[in-house]
């Protein structure tokens, strides 16, 4: 199993609509990807590692798929529509990482 993490750096003055992200954008991703997407989680950054330190990321999502190939097959045909929705909730450029889930 793989995990695709999409992370939004916590940039001062940046805009991020958590409600839209969790309730509109991520259901859109799930609907577009269908069975290629096993599940997903959404995180809202609260704090950094030290007291009073801001969170490194304002938000993240984690998409769980059986393989990189299944992710690409599910996301690729809908990438343009999914990416076009980003300005509706943020002006932050996301950072993406694909990882193998070793312990789950």
SULKAHU-V276671 format. One record per residue. N is the residue number from 1. RES is the residue in one letter. PHI is phi in whole degrees, 0 to 359 (NA if undefined). PSI is psi in degrees with one decimal (999 if undefined). D_LAST is the distance of its C-alpha to the last C-alpha in Angstrom with 1 decimal. Layout:
n->{N/N}
res->{RES/RES}
phi->{PHI/PHI}
psi->{PSI/PSI}
d_last->{D_LAST/D_LAST}
//
This chain:
n->{1/2/3/4/5/6/7/8/9/10/11/12/13/14/15/16/17/18/19/20/21/22/23/24/25/26/27/28/29/30/31/32/33/34/35/36/37/38/39/40/41/42/43/44/45/46/47/48/49/50/51/52/53/54/55/56/57/58/59/60/61/62/63/64/65/66/67/68/69/70/71/72/73/74/75/76/77/78/79/80/81/82/83/84/85/86/87/88/89/90/91/92/93/94/95/96/97/98/99/100/101/102/103/104}
res->{X/X/X/X/X/X/X/X/X/X/X/X/X/X/X/X/X/X/X/X/X/X/X/X/X/X/X/X/X/X/X/X/X/X/X/X/X/X/X/X/X/X/X/X/X/X/X/X/X/X/X/X/X/X/X/X/X/X/X/X/X/X/X/X/X/X/X/X/X/X/X/X/X/X/X/X/X/X/X/X/X/X/X/X/X/X/X/X/X/X/X/X/X/X/X/X/X/X/X/X/X/X/X/X}
phi->{NA/239/233/258/260/245/241/248/304/282/254/306/83/285/255/210/261/297/297/299/301/287/258/236/294/292/298/297/301/299/297/290/280/57/289/291/256/292/194/210/232/232/244/244/296/248/199/271/286/256/306/80/279/289/299/293/238/286/199/211/229/229/257/253/226/293/201/299/298/294/300/298/292/278/274/311/294/244/305/298/293/293/293/294/278/305/299/288/231/201/246/267/280/287/251/242/219/252/232/274/279/269/231/223}
psi->{147.0/160.2/126.5/114.2/126.9/114.2/138.5/104.4/140.0/95.5/125.8/131.9/-3.6/157.3/134.8/120.4/96.7/-37.8/-48.6/-43.7/-50.3/-35.6/-14.7/-54.6/-49.9/-38.7/-32.5/-45.8/-47.0/-44.2/-41.5/-41.5/-22.6/-134.8/-11.0/-23.6/110.9/-47.5/171.7/159.1/157.2/130.7/143.9/119.6/133.4/-44.0/164.3/-169.5/-25.8/151.2/131.2/-4.7/135.3/158.3/144.1/-37.9/136.4/-29.1/159.2/156.1/155.3/120.1/127.5/123.5/160.5/-32.5/166.4/-40.2/-42.2/-39.7/-50.4/-38.6/-34.8/-36.3/-44.0/-51.6/-16.6/6.2/-43.5/-45.8/-41.0/-46.2/-32.2/-20.2/-15.6/-46.3/-16.1/-17.5/-14.1/161.4/14.2/135.7/122.6/154.0/133.2/140.7/136.9/128.5/152.5/132.0/113.1/-39.7/131.0/999}
d_last->{9.1/10.4/10.6/14.2/15.1/18.6/20.1/23.5/25.3/27.2/30.7/33.7/35.6/33.0/32.5/29.2/29.3/26.1/27.4/28.2/24.9/22.8/25.4/27.0/25.3/21.7/23.0/25.2/22.4/20.7/24.1/25.0/21.8/21.8/19.6/18.4/16.1/13.5/12.9/13.5/13.7/16.8/17.4/20.9/21.8/23.6/24.5/24.1/23.6/27.2/29.3/30.9/29.0/27.9/24.4/23.8/22.6/24.2/21.4/18.3/16.4/13.1/13.5/10.8/12.7/12.8/14.7/17.0/19.9/18.7/18.1/21.6/23.2/22.0/22.7/25.7/28.3/27.6/27.2/30.7/30.5/27.1/28.4/31.8/30.2/29.1/32.6/32.4/30.0/30.2/32.3/29.5/28.4/24.6/22.7/20.1/17.4/15.3/12.3/10.3/6.5/6.6/3.8/0.0}
//
